[in-house]
Amino acid sequence: MKNNGPHPGKRVVVTGATGNVGTSVVRALSADPDIGSVLGLARRRPGLQIPKVEWDTVDLSRTDSEDRLTRLVRGADAVIHLAWRFQPTHDPVVTWQSNVLGSRRVFEAVARSGVPALVHASSVGAYSSGPKDEPGVDEEWPTDGWPDAAYCREKAYLERVLDTFELRHPQIRVVRMRPGFLFKETAAPEQRRIFAGRYAPGPLLRPDLLPFVPDLSGLRFQVLHTADAADAYRLAVLRDVRGPFNLVADPVIDARRLAGLLDARIVRIPRVLVRTALSAAWRAHAVPASPHLFDAVLRLPVLDSGRAREVLGWQPTRTAEDALNAFLRGVRTGRGEDTAPLAGRKVG
């Protein structure tokens, strides 16, 4: 029998490939022998050199990006859509143009080019308010978001867009990832800038300088190391699965666990006081994180990731506490990566 050589492997296109999740996803794909090539797309070309990964630029917020997107994804076996813009929180029209209209352009490019699989980055933020108790809600929980927060509103809207997309294009395998909060060391400088501001001094996040953790009503949330989330995306490309998957790691994080990580005491504080202070700081442009997102976080349900474990065959390798510790290391050291979103910067 004639030997035709090794199978070339799947070709995958990743949007938002230079951010927190994107850099981990392209590395996970690169390391898999069943992946032949990866095209990473971003607004700005990175300096990263990763085997099997090529880079190109596209701005999804531009109306003239549609034809270019179609050409870039043509011939791919799967498109992983991660691109997302968190700021400016004071101008939701800008984020809507990038996140919602930009996502619709990606979806339509997938359909026009005949790409057989679309893996979309949804979020726990797409879910409606729900219970904080374990074992958590499954993927059938309503995805109406928290309407006052732009992030949740946009994630929930795209869930409805994909509902229609799947009806119109049943031949395309659509996967929706709904992870908790994603952390890794090299993304911490970016996350500090997004939520605390460019000039927030990372070295101040030392246990000896944080004497207490506020115990707020509703402060129970789930996190996951970004590398574990990336492995779920890799599996979604390679396995014949469809539908939504919750991605979280144990344990659920609350004030007690945060206090243990930071070696700090717990102080009960009325939620209204924190919300009022955050609102004043946000309106003064002192911090970029909006009080509306604060409201949403305290209402997010606890998730059950059983479907991802059973159907996708996914299992996190790090605990939620491991992910938070990685984030804290990154905030203190300012270590980043050679991409525009993850550029490291030590402040203070």
C-alpha positions as CSV (number, residue, x, y, z in Angstrom):
1,M,0.0,0.0,0.0
2,K,1.3,3.4,-0.9
3,N,2.3,5.6,2.0
4,N,0.9,9.1,1.6
5,G,2.6,10.4,4.7
6,P,1.1,11.8,7.9
7,H,-2.4,13.3,7.9
8,P,-2.1,17.1,7.6
9,G,-4.4,17.6,10.5
10,K,-7.2,20.1,11.1
11,R,-6.9,23.8,10.2
12,V,-8.3,26.1,12.9
13,V,-8.8,29.8,12.9
14,V,-8.9,31.6,16.2
15,T,-10.2,35.2,16.6
16,G,-9.0,37.2,19.6
17,A,-5.9,35.0,19.6
18,T,-3.7,37.4,21.5
19,G,-5.7,37.8,24.7
20,N,-6.0,35.9,27.9
21,V,-7.8,32.9,26.4
22,G,-6.5,33.2,22.9
23,T,-2.9,32.8,23.7
24,S,-3.6,29.6,25.7
25,V,-5.9,28.2,23.0
26,V,-3.4,28.6,20.2
27,R,-0.8,26.9,22.4
28,A,-3.1,24.0,23.2
29,L,-3.9,23.6,19.5
30,S,-0.3,23.8,18.5
31,A,0.7,21.0,20.9
32,D,-2.0,18.6,19.6
33,P,-0.7,16.3,16.8
34,D,-4.2,16.2,15.2
35,I,-4.1,20.0,14.5
36,G,-2.2,20.8,11.4
37,S,-2.2,24.6,11.4
38,V,-3.6,27.5,13.3
39,L,-4.3,31.0,12.1
40,G,-4.5,33.5,14.9
41,L,-6.4,36.7,14.2
42,A,-6.2,39.9,16.2
43,R,-6.4,43.7,15.7
44,R,-2.7,44.0,16.3
45,R,0.0,41.4,15.2
46,P,1.8,39.9,18.2
47,G,5.5,39.1,18.6
48,L,4.8,35.5,19.7
49,Q,6.5,32.6,17.8
50,I,4.5,29.4,18.3
51,P,4.9,26.2,16.2
52,K,2.1,25.7,13.6
53,V,0.7,29.1,14.3
54,E,0.5,32.0,11.8
55,W,-0.8,35.4,12.5
56,D,-2.9,38.0,10.6
57,T,-4.8,41.1,11.6
58,V,-8.5,42.0,11.3
59,D,-10.7,44.6,13.1
60,L,-14.1,43.0,13.6
61,S,-15.7,46.3,14.5
62,R,-15.2,47.6,10.9
63,T,-18.0,47.1,8.4
64,D,-15.4,46.5,5.7
65,S,-13.9,43.5,7.5
66,E,-16.6,41.1,6.2
67,D,-15.0,40.1,2.9
68,R,-11.6,39.8,4.5
69,L,-13.0,37.6,7.3
70,T,-14.6,35.3,4.7
71,R,-11.3,34.9,2.9
72,L,-9.4,34.3,6.2
73,V,-11.7,31.5,7.4
74,R,-12.2,29.8,4.1
75,G,-10.9,26.2,4.2
76,A,-10.8,26.0,7.9
77,D,-12.1,22.9,9.8
78,A,-13.2,25.1,12.7
79,V,-13.4,28.7,13.8
80,I,-12.9,29.5,17.5
81,H,-14.4,32.9,18.2
82,L,-12.8,34.6,21.3
83,A,-12.5,38.2,20.3
84,W,-14.0,40.5,22.9
85,R,-13.7,44.2,24.0
86,F,-14.3,45.0,27.6
87,Q,-13.8,48.8,27.4
88,P,-14.8,51.6,27.3
89,T,-17.4,50.8,29.9
90,H,-18.7,54.4,29.7
91,D,-19.5,54.0,26.0
92,P,-21.4,50.8,25.4
93,V,-22.0,51.6,21.8
94,V,-18.3,51.0,21.1
95,T,-18.3,47.6,22.8
96,W,-21.5,46.7,21.1
97,Q,-20.0,47.4,17.7
98,S,-17.0,45.2,18.4
99,N,-18.6,42.4,20.4
100,V,-22.1,42.0,19.0
101,L,-21.8,43.3,15.4
102,G,-18.2,41.9,15.2
103,S,-19.4,38.5,16.3
104,R,-22.2,38.5,13.8
105,R,-19.6,39.2,11.1
106,V,-17.6,36.2,12.2
107,F,-20.7,33.9,12.3
108,E,-21.7,35.0,8.8
109,A,-18.2,34.5,7.5
110,V,-18.3,31.0,8.8
111,A,-21.6,30.3,7.0
112,R,-20.5,31.9,3.7
113,S,-17.2,30.0,3.7
114,G,-18.7,26.6,4.6
115,V,-16.7,26.1,7.8
116,P,-18.2,23.0,9.4
117,A,-17.7,24.0,13.1
118,L,-18.0,27.2,15.1
119,V,-16.9,27.3,18.8
120,H,-18.0,30.5,20.5
121,A,-16.9,32.0,23.7
122,S,-20.0,32.7,25.7
123,S,-19.7,33.2,29.5
124,V,-21.2,32.6,32.9
125,G,-22.2,36.3,32.4
126,A,-24.8,35.2,29.8
127,Y,-26.8,33.5,32.5
128,S,-29.8,35.0,34.3
129,S,-29.6,35.5,38.1
130,G,-29.7,32.2,39.9
131,P,-28.9,30.2,43.0
132,K,-25.5,30.4,44.7
133,D,-25.7,26.9,46.1
134,E,-23.9,23.8,44.9
135,P,-24.2,21.6,42.8
136,G,-25.2,24.6,40.6
137,V,-27.3,25.1,37.5
138,D,-26.8,23.2,34.2
139,E,-26.8,24.5,30.7
140,E,-30.6,24.7,30.5
141,W,-30.7,27.7,32.9
142,P,-32.0,30.8,31.1
143,T,-29.4,33.0,29.4
144,D,-30.9,36.4,29.6
145,G,-27.9,38.0,31.4
146,W,-28.1,41.0,33.8
147,P,-29.6,43.7,31.5
148,D,-27.9,46.6,33.3
149,A,-24.4,45.4,32.6
150,A,-23.1,45.8,29.0
151,Y,-20.9,42.6,29.2
152,C,-23.8,40.4,30.3
153,R,-26.2,42.1,27.9
154,E,-23.9,41.5,24.9
155,K,-23.2,37.9,25.9
156,A,-26.9,37.1,26.3
157,Y,-27.8,38.8,23.0
158,L,-25.3,36.6,21.2
159,E,-26.9,33.5,22.6
160,R,-30.1,34.6,20.8
161,V,-28.1,35.3,17.7
162,L,-26.7,31.8,17.8
163,D,-30.1,30.3,18.4
164,T,-31.2,31.7,15.0
165,F,-27.9,30.9,13.4
166,E,-28.2,27.2,14.3
167,L,-31.8,27.1,12.8
168,R,-30.6,28.6,9.6
169,H,-27.4,26.5,9.3
170,P,-28.1,23.1,10.9
171,Q,-25.1,21.7,9.0
172,I,-22.7,23.7,11.1
173,R,-21.7,22.3,14.4
174,V,-22.0,25.1,17.0
175,V,-20.4,24.9,20.4
176,R,-20.9,27.5,23.1
177,M,-18.4,27.7,26.0
178,R,-19.7,29.2,29.2
179,P,-16.7,29.4,31.6
180,G,-16.5,31.1,34.9
181,F,-13.8,33.8,35.5
182,L,-10.6,32.8,33.8
183,F,-7.2,33.5,35.3
184,K,-3.5,32.9,34.5
185,E,-0.3,34.6,35.6
186,T,0.5,36.3,32.3
187,A,-3.0,37.8,31.8
188,A,-3.1,39.4,35.3
189,P,-1.6,42.8,34.1
190,E,-4.3,43.1,31.4
191,Q,-7.0,42.2,33.9
192,R,-5.7,44.7,36.4
193,R,-5.9,47.4,33.7
194,I,-9.4,46.4,32.6
195,F,-11.0,46.3,36.0
196,A,-8.8,48.4,38.4
197,G,-7.2,50.8,36.0
198,R,-3.9,51.4,34.3
199,Y,-2.3,53.0,37.4
200,A,-3.5,50.5,40.1
201,P,-0.2,49.5,41.8
202,G,0.0,45.7,41.5
203,P,2.6,45.2,44.2
204,L,0.1,46.5,46.7
205,L,-1.8,43.2,46.3
206,R,0.3,41.6,49.0
207,P,-1.2,39.7,51.9
208,D,0.5,41.9,54.5
209,L,-1.1,45.0,52.8
210,L,-4.6,43.6,52.6
211,P,-5.7,43.2,56.2
212,F,-9.3,42.1,55.4
213,V,-11.6,40.7,52.8
214,P,-15.1,42.2,52.5
215,D,-17.9,39.6,53.1
216,L,-20.6,40.7,50.8
217,S,-24.0,39.2,50.3
218,G,-23.9,37.2,47.1
219,L,-20.1,37.0,46.9
220,R,-19.8,33.4,45.6
221,F,-18.2,32.9,42.2
222,Q,-16.3,30.3,40.2
223,V,-13.0,30.5,38.5
224,L,-10.9,28.4,36.2
225,H,-7.3,28.4,35.0
226,T,-7.2,29.7,31.5
227,A,-5.1,26.7,30.3
228,D,-7.8,24.3,31.4
229,A,-10.4,26.4,29.5
230,A,-8.1,26.2,26.5
231,D,-8.1,22.4,26.7
232,A,-11.9,22.4,26.5
233,Y,-11.7,24.5,23.3
234,R,-9.2,22.1,21.8
235,L,-11.5,19.1,22.6
236,A,-14.5,21.0,21.1
237,V,-12.6,21.2,17.8
238,L,-11.6,17.5,17.7
239,R,-14.8,15.9,19.0
240,D,-18.2,15.7,17.4
241,V,-20.1,17.7,20.1
242,R,-22.6,20.4,19.9
243,G,-24.3,22.8,22.3
244,P,-23.3,24.7,25.5
245,F,-20.7,23.6,28.1
246,N,-20.2,25.1,31.5
247,L,-16.5,25.3,32.5
248,V,-15.6,25.7,36.1
249,A,-13.2,24.3,38.7
250,D,-13.7,23.5,42.3
251,P,-14.0,24.9,44.9
252,V,-16.5,27.8,44.7
253,I,-14.8,31.0,45.9
254,D,-16.3,33.0,48.7
255,A,-15.0,35.5,51.3
256,R,-13.7,32.7,53.5
257,R,-11.5,31.2,50.7
258,L,-10.3,34.6,49.6
259,A,-9.3,35.4,53.2
260,G,-7.4,32.1,53.4
261,L,-5.5,32.9,50.1
262,L,-4.6,36.4,51.3
263,D,-4.0,35.5,54.9
264,A,-6.6,38.2,55.8
265,R,-9.5,38.5,58.1
266,I,-13.1,38.7,57.0
267,V,-15.1,41.9,57.6
268,R,-18.9,42.0,56.9
269,I,-19.7,45.1,54.9
270,P,-23.1,46.2,53.6
271,R,-23.3,45.7,49.8
272,V,-24.7,49.1,49.3
273,L,-21.6,50.8,50.7
274,V,-19.3,49.0,48.3
275,R,-21.6,49.6,45.4
276,T,-21.9,53.3,46.2
277,A,-18.1,53.8,46.5
278,L,-17.6,51.9,43.2
279,S,-20.3,53.9,41.5
280,A,-18.7,57.2,42.5
281,A,-15.2,56.0,41.4
282,W,-16.6,54.8,38.1
283,R,-18.5,58.0,37.4
284,A,-15.3,60.0,38.2
285,H,-13.4,57.8,35.7
286,A,-11.1,56.7,38.6
287,V,-11.8,53.0,37.9
288,P,-13.0,51.3,34.6
289,A,-15.0,48.5,36.3
290,S,-18.7,49.6,36.3
291,P,-21.1,49.2,39.2
292,H,-23.4,47.4,36.9
293,L,-20.9,44.6,36.4
294,F,-20.5,44.5,40.2
295,D,-24.3,44.0,40.5
296,A,-24.2,41.2,37.9
297,V,-21.3,39.3,39.6
298,L,-23.3,39.2,42.9
299,R,-26.2,37.7,41.0
300,L,-24.5,35.1,38.9
301,P,-25.5,31.5,39.5
302,V,-23.2,28.7,40.6
303,L,-22.6,26.4,37.6
304,D,-22.5,22.6,37.3
305,S,-19.9,21.5,34.7
306,G,-21.1,17.9,34.6
307,R,-22.0,18.0,30.9
308,A,-18.5,19.1,29.9
309,R,-17.0,16.2,31.9
310,E,-19.4,13.6,30.5
311,V,-20.0,14.7,26.9
312,L,-16.8,16.6,26.1
313,G,-14.5,14.4,28.2
314,W,-13.0,17.5,29.8
315,Q,-11.5,17.7,33.3
316,P,-9.7,20.7,34.9
317,T,-6.2,19.9,36.1
318,R,-5.9,22.9,38.4
319,T,-8.2,24.0,41.3
320,A,-9.9,27.4,41.5
321,E,-7.5,28.4,44.2
322,D,-4.6,27.5,41.8
323,A,-6.0,29.9,39.2
324,L,-6.5,32.7,41.8
325,N,-2.9,32.2,43.0
326,A,-1.6,32.5,39.5
327,F,-3.5,35.7,39.0
328,L,-2.1,37.2,42.2
329,R,1.4,36.3,41.2
330,G,0.9,38.0,37.9
331,V,-0.5,41.1,39.4
332,R,2.4,41.5,41.8
333,T,5.1,40.7,39.2
334,G,3.6,42.4,36.2
335,R,4.7,39.5,33.9
336,G,2.9,39.5,30.6
337,E,3.4,38.3,27.1
338,D,4.5,39.8,23.7
339,T,1.0,40.8,22.6
340,A,-0.7,44.1,22.8
341,P,-3.5,43.0,25.3
342,L,-1.1,41.0,27.5
343,A,1.8,43.5,27.6
344,G,3.4,43.2,31.0
345,R,3.8,46.3,33.1
346,K,4.8,46.6,36.8
347,V,3.3,49.6,38.4
348,G,4.3,51.0,41.8
